[in-house]
Amino acid sequence: MPHRPNKGLPPLPRVSTLKDDMLHARETERTGFFYMVDNSNRVRGLPLMSLKDLFDKEKGVLHKAEKRIAHAEDMRKSKGDRVAGDALDKVLVLLDNNYAVYDRLKGDFSRVYTRLGGLLEATGRDSSAVKAYDKALSLDEENFDALNAKGIFLLEHGADEGAIALFDRALGLSPSHSITRYNRVSALKGMDRAEDAEKDLRALVSDEPRNLEYLDSLIDLVGPDTELQRTKAELHRDRSETEEAEEALAVALDLSPKDRDLWLLKADLASDQADDRAQVEALEGALSAGGAAPAPLVMRRLGRAQMRMEFYMQALNTFDTALDLDPEEPGLLLGRAQALQGLERPDEADRAYDIAMEALGEDATKDILVSAAMVKADVGQHDQASELLDRATALDPDDPLVYKGKADALSAAGNHAGALEALEEALRLDVNDLDGWVSIVEVLKHLDDDANLARCARRVVELDPERREAWLVLGDALGRQDRPEDAIEAYDYALALRHDDPVTMAKRLEMVAASKDWDGVLASADDLLAIEQGHLRALELRAEALERLERYPETVKASDAVIKTDERNKEAYMRKARSLHIMGEPDAAAASLRASIRWDKGHIEAKVLLYQVLMDAGHNQEALEVLEDLVEAQGDDQRLWMDKGRVHLRLEQPELAKRSFSHALEIGGVDAEVLALLGRTLADLGEHAEALKVLERAIELAPDDPEVHLLAGKTMMALNKHSLADQELSRVLKDRPRDVKVLRLRKECLMHQEKHAEVVKVCDQVLDLDPRDVQTLVDQGAAYTAQGHLPQALRSYQRAADLKENDVTIHEMVAATLKALDQREDLMSVADQILTLDPEHKEAWTDKGVLLRDKGRNEEALRCFEEIVRVDPDDAAAHNNRGVVLASLGRYEDAAEAYTRAIELESEDVDAMRNLGVTYTHLDKYLEAVGAFDQALERDPRDAGTWNNRGLALSKMGKLRESLDSFDRGIGLDPEDPAIRNNKGTVLARMNRMEDAIESYRKAVDLDPEDKSAWFNIGICYDRVKRFDKAIEALIHATDLDPDDKAAWHN
């Protein structure tokens, strides 16, 4: 078959985009004409024609032909060869019809004809294709592509002679064109001109020796040939076409089986494929073939191939045989050493390496030095191994394997720090070397550097997440760094790779316990116990977790499980005892502790807990006996003497406690806790001043201990040093702001200092914590009352009364506050509540009687006061109030008797004297009235109302001047009282001193413009002095104030 050129016509450019079309249109506009481009009719890849070209027929035909050819190519893709061929035939007709006009563009038309011919040939239009090629050559006889295209067409159709003529013309244009030369050979072969064809083909192969197609053609032409097959095999090997190379080589070996070079080429092919077995066979064939190649060198290759197959004994025999031929060849000496190394004969290998290294001298490569060093390390010559590796490093400082070998040698010599340094250098060169990271982890296990160990182990698992041992190393290192959460994560990864490993599960359990995740400890312990039922540590940690979670009944059972596994486990007995103690089973707790003490009579912790349990159970004497046993066993132990003092305190033996605490200070020196206990004991003994001194020393030693400050505060309160006590208690509250007991103590201090506003605040703090604290509510109410904040006080008292409904005292406080706020309705209800609780409560009867009297319910009010008199006949106030109610009922004689009885019981009762005077006035006993008023004025001469009432009584007796003097005395004491001035005006009118009367009345209405009686009296006085207009004016004013005043209307 002819060889078609790879070149051909250039591909058409892409279709212009719409944006490009618009740019073309604008460019066209600048020529002076407007030519709009129609994108739908654009020919793909063809440039737009200018207007000038449109009027050039030759160019127009060329452009149209190219456009139609491109369109036909598109049609061929979409509609097939037949439709495309029809279109191409039309293009040929178009070109032929315009053939006469081709002149300037003959070369272009020749190119188009050539292209058209190729497309016609491709669509099966052979005759049209020939016409196109002929037209192309008629237009341009030197059209190289047309000559070749027509030549190939003729060649394909058996016209070899015509094809040769065309190829010769083409070679005349390009003599070295290999494809044309190859096609000409094909034509010669078709004409049976074999010699000419071989001659031309050998020349072509000589010019292009790497062209397999030409070489295959030559082999087909001349038949099997060893050199041609060798060349073919080498070409295929160069192209990595192994199978083809082996096929060609097999043919060559069939032709020349004793050719050593062919066997060596076969060995090379096997080496390319890393097929050591095939290489060994080929090299053995080369040795048996003989030839010019030196046998020792071939044997060296054979020995190395055998070693790669781990046939170390065969390799050793091969090298020994070769060394018989050439005993000083360094490669053979080295191979022998390596074979011995592979046979694990280190002593012989070491000697062989020494010989080889001597032969190599400075030519020893890095790899050879490393191998020799490894053997030196195997025989324990670590220093020599390190020296060899240093030489290797100098040859290639960027080879991590050298550093790793050096690290192995140093590590074997016990120089782990040096090994670490070498491995770090290796990893610097190859940070992803997994083996290097594994090695550095192994080295770090010998060094105290857990942080670095964890870092390197983490790098190992990053590179190989399935390496379980590295996860375990990472977890161990993290655990030793107190990073339990991270360690747990590492152990989880290890367990994901092997979920049933009890060792890993135990390590993880320890880390979960270290992280204080007690729920997690329970789960982990249960998992481990499911694998290994009697695992003691899992049982211990499970019991501890249950105790930490305050699941005490389960803790007891878990501790029993530990004891069942290890009956001498002291901590299990202790944990069981603690849980039973908390569960309120002190006897069982004591039994557990005694069991622990039976196993270990010196178990101090058990004895300490035992006496505490006995104390809580109320077995104080037994507790003391245990403690004295501890004191006897331990000797002068300050802590034990301190605990002994505590026991004496619990036994209410403060003197003994004092001696114990004092002795503790003597034997152990000054200790804040012991001082605090001694101070408390001294306070219990009433030695407050001495207690305070001791507590002040304790504060110096432990300034941040709130308990010591609290004890000092209490002691200061006992010494009435409330301000200092407040400071100490405030200091305690900084640490314990929600301690109700301390807040209550501070409230008491503040109350003693009368700091009422601060008392209120502290009460609020207490009530936030304990809303049902009645006493605090009462104290808060008192503080509010002291500040005059009565509504707030009332709320506090009412809250207290709601919480303690039967407390009369609190109801009394509520009643007192209601009276102060004049909340009468609520006061009546509270009075009834008090009387329900205490039917003889005089104050409640008084409050109720006053309220009923104020409401006009005098009969009910009278019964209240008579109840008081019944309960306490000598209650002067009750007799006085009874008189007031009797007077309100018009029972003046009874009222006078009640007042008299009140004065008899309380000779200084001014109110009773005044009330008696008023009552005598109602009884027209004016002289007795004046006497009663005089008695009152002797005790309280500055009461204006009494002077007023005395004046009225005197006026009734006709003693107008004395009456007038009494009114003047009253006005002098209370100038703003309009009633006195009104009464004075009346006396002046009776004395016929009308102008003075009018003036007095006028002052009365100035003080009280609504006083209708004064206005009426003014009108009467004006009428008496004949000033009728003024009289009418005043009387009209009186009727305005009281429209029902008939007297005013009459006057």
VOGUVEX-134283 format. One record per residue (C-alpha): x negated, z, y negated. Coordinates in steps of 0.5 Angstrom, whole numbers, plus 500, padded with zeros to 3 digits. Layout:
N
XZY ...
//
This chain:
1051
500500500 497498493 496504489 500505482 497507476 498514474 499512467 505508465 508508459 508514454 515518455 520517449 520523444 526528443 532526439 532528432 536534430 542533425 537537420 532531421 537526420 540529413 532529411 532521413 538520409 535523403 529520404 532513404 536515398 530515394 528508396 534506391 539505397 544509400 544509408 547514412 545515419 550515424 547520429 552518435 548511435 541513434 536511439 532517442 525517441 525511436 523512429 529510424 528503421 527502413 531497410 526492409 525492417 532490418 531484414 525482419 528479425 522480429 522487428 529487429 529484436 523489438 527495435 534493439 530491445 527498445 533501444 537498449 531500454 532507452 539507453 538503460 534509462 539514460 544510464 540510470 540517470 547518469 550512473 545509478 540503479 546498479 549499472 542500469 539494472 545490469 543493462 536491463 538484465 541483458 535486455 531481458 536475456 536478449 528478449 528471452 533468447 529470441 522468445 521463439 520468434 515472437 509471432 506477429 508482434 506479441 502485443 508489442 513484445 508484451 508491452 516491452 516486457 511490461 515496461 522492462 519489468 517496471 524498470 527492473 523493479 525500480 532498480 531492485 531486480 525483483 526476480 527479473 521483474 517477475 520474469 518480465 511480467 510473466 513473459 508479458 502475460 504469457 504473450 498477452 493474457 489481457 495486458 491490463 498494465 502487466 496484470 496491474 503491475 504484477 498485482 501491485 508487485 505481489 501486493 507489496 510482497 504480501 502475496 495478497 491472494 495472488 494479487 487479488 486474482 490478478 486484479 480480478 482479471 484486470 477488472 474483468 477487462 475494465 470493471 470501473 477502473 478505480 485504481 485497480 478496485 482500490 488496490 483490490 481493497 488493499 489486498 482484501 484488507 491484507 487478507 483480513 476480509 474487512 467486510 468485503 473490503 468495506 463493502 468495496 470501499 463504500 462502493 468506490 467512495 460512492 462512485 468517486 465521492 470527491 476522492 479524499 484518499 478513498 474517503 480517508 481509507 474508509 474512515 480508517 477502516 470503519 472508525 469515526 463517523 459524523 457524516 464521513 467527517 462532515 463529508 471530509 470537511 466539506 471536501 477539504 473546504 472545496 479544496 481551500 484546505 482550511 486546516 484539514 477541514 477544521 480538523 475533520 469538522 472538530 472530530 464531527 462536532 466532538 461526535 455530534 455537538 448539537 448538530 446545527 448544520 456542523 456549526 453552520 459549516 464551521 461558520 462557513 469556514 470562518 467566513 471563507 477566512 474572513 474570520 468574523 470572530 470565529 464566525 460569531 462563535 460558530 453562529 452562537 454555537 448554532 443558535 445554542 444547538 437548536 435544530 431545523 434551521 430557522 433561528 432568525 436567519 442564523 441570527 441575521 448572519 450573526 448580526 452581520 458578522 458582529 457589525 463587521 467586527 464593529 460590535 454595533 450594539 451587540 448586532 443591534 441587540 441580535 437584530 432586535 431579538 430576531 425581529 421579535 421572532 420575525 418582525 417583517 423579515 427585510 434582511 433583519 430590518 436592514 441589518 438593524 438600520 445598518 447597526 444604527 448607522 454604525 452607532 452613528 445614530 443617524 435619525 434612528 438609522 434614517 427611520 430604520 432604513 425607511 422601514 427596511 426600504 419599504 419592506 424590500 420594495 423593488 428588491 433593494 440592492 444597489 449597496 442598500 440604496 447607497 447606505 440609505 443615501 449616506 444616512 439621508 445625507 447625514 441627516 441633511 436630506 440631500 435631495 432624497 439621498 440623491 434620488 436613492 443614488 440615482 436608483 442605485 446607478 440605474 441598478 448598476 451603472 458601472 459601479 464607481 462607488 455609487 457615483 462617489 456616494 452621489 458626489 458626497 451627497 451633492 457636495 454636502 448640498 453645495 452642488 459642487 458642479 454636480 458632485 464633479 460630474 458624478 466623480 468624473 463618471 466614477 473615475 471613468 469606470 475606475 481610472 486608478 481609484 485614488 480615493 475618487 481622485 482625492 475627492 474630485 480634488 476636494 470638489 474642485 477646490 470649490 470651483 474656479 477651474 485651476 487647470 482641471 484642479 492641477 490635472 486631477 491633483 497630478 493624477 493623485 500624486 501619480 497614484 500616491 507620490 507620498 500624498 503631500 497635501 496633493 502636491 501642495 494643491 498641485 503647486 497652488 493650482 499651477 501657481 495660479 495658472 502662471 506656471 511657476 516652474 511647474 509649481 516649484 517642482 510640485 512644492 519640491 516634492 512636498 518638501 521632500 516629504 516634509 522638508 521643514 514646513 515653512 508654509 510650503 517653503 514660503 509658497 515655493 519662494 513666491 513661485 521662484 520669484 515669479 519665475 525671475 530666478 533671482 539666484 534661486 530666490 536667494 537660496 530659497 529665502 535663506 532656507 526659509 529664514 533658517 527655519 523661521 528667522 523673522 519671516 517678513 516675506 522671505 526678507 522682502 524677496 531676498 532684498 528684491 533678489 539682491 537688487 535684481 542681481 545688482 548686488 547693491 551693498 547687500 541689498 542695502 543690508 537686506 533692506 535694513 533687515 526688512 525695516 528692522 522687522 517692519 519699520 513702516 515697510 515703504 518698499 524696503 526704504 525705496 529699495 534701499 534708496 535705489 541701491 544707494 543711488 546706484 552706489 553713488 551715495 545720493 545723500 544716504 539715498 535721500 535720507 532713506 526716502 525721507 524716512 519713508 515719507 515721514 511714515 507716509 507723507 503721501 508716498 508719491 513714489 518716494 517723492 518722485 525718486 527723491 527729486 531724481 536722487 537730488 537732481 543726480 546729486 546736483 541739488 537741483 533747487 531742492 529737487 525742484 522744491 520736491 517736485 513743486 510739492 508733488 504738483 501742489 499735492 497732485 494738482 493737474 497731473 500731466 506726468 508731474 508737469 512733464 517731470 517739472 519741465 525735465 527739471 527746468 531743462 536740467 537747470 538750463 531753464 528752457 523757457 520755463 521747461 517750455 511752459 511746463 511741457 505746454 501746460 502738461 499738454 493742456 491739462 493731459 491732452 496730446 502725449 507723445 512723450 511730452 511732445 518729444 520733450 517740448 520739441 527738444 526744448 524748442 530745438 534748444 531755444 533755436 526754434 527748429 522749425 516749430 520744434 520739427 512740427 511738434 516732433 512730427 506730431 509726436 511721431 504720429 502718436 508714437 511711430 515706433 519710438 526711436 527717441 522721437 525719431 532721433 530728436 526729429 533727425 537732429 532738428 532736421 540736421 539743424 535745418 539742413 534737411 540732411 536727406 530727411 534727417 538721414 531717413 529719421 536716423 536710419 529709422 532709429 538705427 533699425 531699433 538701435 543698430 549699435 547706438 554709436 551716437 546715432 551712427 555718428 549723426 547719420 555719418 554727418 548727414 551723409 557727409 553733407 550729402 556727399 554720399 561717400 560710399 555710405 559714409 565709409 560703411 557707417 564709419 565701419 559700423 562706428 569703428 566696430 563699436 568704438 575702434 578708437 574714434 579718431 574723428 570717424 577715422 578721419 571722416 572715413 579717410 576723407 570719404 575714401 579720398 573723395 572716391 579716389 580710394 587712396 590706399 584705404 584713405 591712407 590706412 584710416 588716416 594712419 590709424 587716426 594718427 596712431 591714436 592721436 600722435 600729437 595732432 598735426 592736422 591728421 599728420 598733414 592728411 597722412 602726408 597729403 595722401 602719401 604725396 598723392 600715392 608718391 610714397 616718398 620714404 613714408 612721406 619723409 618720416 611723416 614730415 619729420 613727425 610734423 616738424 617735431 610737433 611744429 618746427 615752423 610747419 612750412 608744408 612739412 619743410 617743403 615736402 622734406 626739401 623736395 624729397 631731399 632734392 629728388 634724392 640729390 641731397 641739395 645742400 640739405 634741401 636748400 636748408 629746408 627752403 631757407 628755413 621756410 624763408 626764415 619763418 616767412 620771408 614773403 613765401 613765393 613758393 619757398 623762394 622758387 623752390 630755393 632757386 631750383 635747389 640753388 640751380 641744382 648746385 650750380 649757383 645760377 646767380 643765386 638761383 636767378 636772384 631767388 626766382 626774381 624774388 619769387 616773381 616779385 612776391 607773386 607776379 603771376 608765378 609762371 613756374 618761377 618765370 620759366 625757372 628764371 629763363 632756364 637759369 639765364 640760359 645757364 648763365 648765357 644771358 640768352 636775351 634775359 632768358 627769352 624775356 623770362 620765357 616770354 613773360 611765362 608764355 604771356 600767362 600760359 601760352 600753351 606750355 610746350 616746354 616753355 616754347 622749347 626752352 625759348 627756342 633753345 635760347 634763341 638758337 644760342 643767340 643765333 636767331 635760328 629762324 625765330 628759334 625754329 618758329 618756337 620749336 614748331 609752336 611747341 610741337 604744335 602743342 605737344 606733338 609727342 615730345 621727342 626732345 623738341 623735335 630733336 632740338 628742331 633737327 639741330 637748328 635745321 642742321 645748323 641751317 644746312 637743311 640736312 634732309 629736313 633735319 634728318 626727318 625731324 630726328 627720325 620723328 624724334 626716334 620714332 617717339 623715343 627709340 632709346 634717344 641716343 642723341 637723336 640717333 647720333 645726330 642722324 648719323 652726323 647728318 647722313 655723314 654730311 650728305 655723304 650717305 655713309 652707310 646710313 650714317 654708320 647704321 645710325 651711329 652703331 645704333 647710338 653706340 648700342 644705346 651708349 657703348 661709352 659714347 666716344 664721339 659716336 665711336 670716333 665718327 
//
